[in-house]
Amino acid sequence: MKRKVTAILSGLTIVLAAGCGQGNSNSGDGEPLQIMTTTAQIGDIAENVAGDQAEIETLMGPGVDPHLYQASQNDIQKLADADIIFYNGLHLEGNLVKVFEEIKNDVPTIAVGENVPEEELITEEGGNSSDPHVWFDPNRWTYAVDEVAAGLAELNEDEAGTYQENADEYISMLEELDQYADEKLQSIPEESRILVTAHDAFGYFGDAYGFEVNGLQGLSTDSEYSVRDVNNLVSLLVENDIKAVFVESSVSERAINAVIKGAADQGHEVSIGGELYSDAMGEAGTEEGTYEGMFRHNIDTITSSLK
């Protein structure tokens, strides 16, 4: 892995030295802006805020885990040729941090998740890392929308008003989603509001809607889980008579299946309540391929399984 990262960074240096990554090349000249985003959640914001003023490409598609993503030479070329790059930050795209540090001198590179005020971030217990999964609280995700609008406006001042109008409309959608989630989740009894998933991606969801959230792995899927972690989660399921756990579209089911088996060994039957979209959204062209559709799918899946 180290050799691969070194090769990627070496390739990036060559790309930039060759004169790619001209930053503002398309701003104000009638050509659509070339926007690169890392995750589909950010891509959805960019597409709605920029409208037909831009061409958006997302590096990480359905089923792709951003914690483990390794950029190819082709990815680096696309990043270098972009007019602006939006990524989540907060160490979500851990293997791309050095790439962004290298490229930001040539292309505006903005970590939208880091626009969330520090006091609203969730910090991992016993550590210094903040939870990067801020999109699971629509209210916190509005800060990312503001950051995209501001970044685009700085790049193309002539369209600043349009970007802001589009951002305001997107934020209104987020507010409606928050209300939808709150109303649906009220049907789940308080004692059943325990969400168990493969990794700890739903902390902001839990904070926003009053759920206890437990993931087998930590904030990143790059972290290892132990037999003790499995046993602790099994005990939680048995003691609280939890009947359903959830798999994630971008994470292998192997880990959560170990928990289900451990519960069965203690005579407690647990089923998979459904698949949630965590670090990746659904296929393009589907409802789940949009932020709104993905979020509604998760809310509906959780509600139908736990109520």
N, C-alpha and C positions, 0 to 999 in steps of 0.2 A: 504493500500500500504506500509506504514511504517513497519507493522508487517511482510509483505512478504519480504521486503528488508532485515530486520534483520534476518529472518530465512535463507535467501540465504547466507548471510555473515557468519552466524553460521555454516552452512553446509560447506562452503568453508574452514573455519578454521579446521573443522574435516577432510576434504579431504586432506588438506595439511599436517596436523599432522600425517595422516596415511601413509605418505611417497609417495604420488602421486606427479606429477608435477616435474619430474626429469630433465626437461630441455633438455640437450644435449644427451639424452639416445640413439638416433639413429644416431647421426652424426658420420660419418667415419666408421661405422660398417657394411656397405653394406645394411642395412635396409632403406627403404624410410623414409624421414622425415615426421613427423606428424604435419601438419600446420593447425591451426585454424584461420579463419578470421570471422569478424562480418558481413560485407556486401558482396553481390555478386560482387560489383565493385572491391573490394579489392581481393576477391577470384579469379577473372578473371586475375588480375595481377599475383598473386601467382602461379596460374596454368600455365601461360605462361612462367614465369621466372624460376620456379623450374623444369618444364618439368616432365619427368618420374622419377625424383629424389625424388618425394614427393607424399604424399597423402593429399589432401586439403579438408577440410570440412568448410562450411559456416553456421553460426548460423542462419542468417536471410534470409529466402527465399523470393520468389515472393509475393508481396502484404503485406509484413511485414514492419511496421513503426519502424525504429531504435530509434526514439526519445522516443517511449513509451515502447520499448521492456524490458521485465522482464526475467532474466535468471532463468531457472529451475535448480533443483539439478543435473539433467542429463547434462545440459549445463556446469555447473561448473565442473563436473567430466571430461568432454571432454577437457575443458580448462586446467585443472590441469594435464591431461595426455599428452598434446601436447608438442612438442619440441620447438615450437615458436608460438606466437600469433601476428597477425596483426589486428589492429583496426583503425578506422578513426581518432578518437580524436576530438578536438575542440568542445567537448560536444555533438557530434552527438548521441553517445550512452550514454545518460545522466544517466540512471539507472544502468549502468555497471561500472561507474568510480571507485566506491569503490571496486568492484570485481577485477578490473585490478590493483589497488593499492595494494591489498592483495596478488595477485598471482605473481606479477612481480619479487619478490625475489626468486621465484622457477622456473619460466618459462620466457624466454625472451619475453617481451611484448612491442610492438612497435606501436606508433600512427603515421601512415604514413602521415596523413593530416597535422600534425604539422611540417613536413619537408618543407612545403611551406614557403618561406621567409616571415617574418612579414609584410614587405612593400607590398607584393602581396596579402595579405589577405584582405577581405572586413569586416569592423567592423560595427556592427549594430549601426545606428544613435541613439545617446543619451545613448549608453550603452558601455560595455567593452567586449561584446562577439563577437567573429569572426565567420563569416559565415562558417559552416563546409562543405558545398556542393561543394567542390573544384573540384570534378570530372566533373563538367559541363563546364570546360574549359580544353580541352586536353593539352594545354601548361602548365598549372599549375599542371595537373595530372601527368606530367612526374616526378615531385619531389617525388610523392608517389612510382612510379616505381623504382626510384633510392634507396629509403629507403628499399623497399622489397629486392632488389638485395643485398644491403649492409648487411641487417640483416641475409639473408641466407648465404652470404659469411663468415660472422663472425662465424656462427654456423658450417659451413662445408667448410673449406678453400680449400679442394681438388677440389671442384666444383666451386670455385669463378669465374674462367674464363668463364665457361659455363653460370653461372647466368648472368654475365655481357653481354655476347653475346645475350642471350635471352632478356635481358632488353633493349638493343639497338634496337633489332628488334621490340619490343613492342612499344618503343618510336617512331620509324619510322611509325608504324601504327597510332599512335596518331597524328603525323604531317600530315599524309594524311587525317585523319578525319577532322582536323582543316581546311585544304584547301577545303575539300568537303563541310563543313558547310558554309564557307565563300562564296563560289561560289553559292550555293543553295539559301542562305538567301539574296543575292543581288537582287533576283527577287521580293522581298517584298518592296514596296514603303516605303520611310523613315517615312512618316506620319502614316504608318500602323504597324510600328515596336513597338507595345505595347503588351506585353505578360501578361495576367491575369490568375493566377492560384490559387489553393486552399491555398497553403502556400508558403512562400518566399524562394523557393529552387533554383531559377534560376538566382541569382544575378551574379554569375561568367559567366554564359552564356550571360547575358545582357551586362556585362562589356566587354566581348571578342568580341561580334558581334554587338554592337551598338543598343541594345534594351532597352526600358524602361520596367522594370519588376515590377509587382504589385501582391502581394499575400495577400489573406484575412487574414491569420494568419501570425505570425512572422516567424523567422528562425526555430523555433521548433513547431511541431504540438501540443506540450504540452501547448502552450499558448492559452488563450481564445480570441475569437473575440467578438466584441460588435455590437450593432445595429448601432452605429456610424461608425464602420469599414465597415459594409455592405453598409451604405448610401454613404460613401466616394467613395467606389468602383463603386457603381451604377452611381454616378455623373461623374466619370471618363469615364465610358462606354458611357453615353449619350452625354457628351460634346465632346468626340473625335470620336463619331459615330463608336464605336468598335462593331463588329458584332459577335465575337467569343471569348469564354473563354475556358479554358482547365481544365479537371479533371486529377487527378493523380492516378496511379495504387495502391499506398499504403495509400491513404487518402480518407476518406468518401466523397461522393458527396454532402452530406447534406449542407455543408457550401457554396459551389459554387452555388448550386441550389437556395439558399436564395438570392444571388446576381442576378441571372437570373430572379427570380420572382420580385425583386425590380425594375429591369429595365423594365420589362413588365408592372408593375404598372404605370410607367411613359410613356408608349406608345413606348418603345424602345425594339425591338425584338433582343434578343441575343441567339445564339445557342452554344452548346458544340462543339468546333472545333476538339475534339479528346482527346484521353487519352495519357498522357505523362508518361514516367517512370521517377520518381524523386528519391526517397530514396531507391527504390528497382528495380531490373531488372526483365526480363521476366522469363518464365518457362525454366528450364534446357532442352537443346536439341533443343531449338528454336533459331532463329536469335537474338531475343530480350533478350535471356538468356546469351548473350555475351555483353561485354562492347561496342564493335564496332557496333553490331546490335542494341543495345538499343539506342546508340547515333544517329545512322542513322535514326532510327524510329522517334525519337523526332524531328530531323531536317526536315524530310520529312513531318511529321504531322503539324508542325508549318508553314512550307512553303505553303503547300496546303491549309491551312485554312486562312492565312493572306494575301497572295499575290493577 
